[in-house]
């Protein structure tokens, strides 16, 4: 705690601590590896189905979900 002309300066210790932490952070080695050309391939995506079966299961929109309704929707959505 510093006293100057009878006044208390509460921000000075906090500022000194922040400056010390900032300087210490500058001294730590980087944790990231440098960029190289050895980059793995991006993940692949699943192929889309041959045809969309959304119209076949549209009857179920707005109905209360039940195991029977889900089974019927699965059966109708199977490709012919």
Beta strands, then each sheet from edge to edge (+ up, - down):
strand 1: 3-4
strand 2: 7-8
sheet 1: 1+ 2-
end
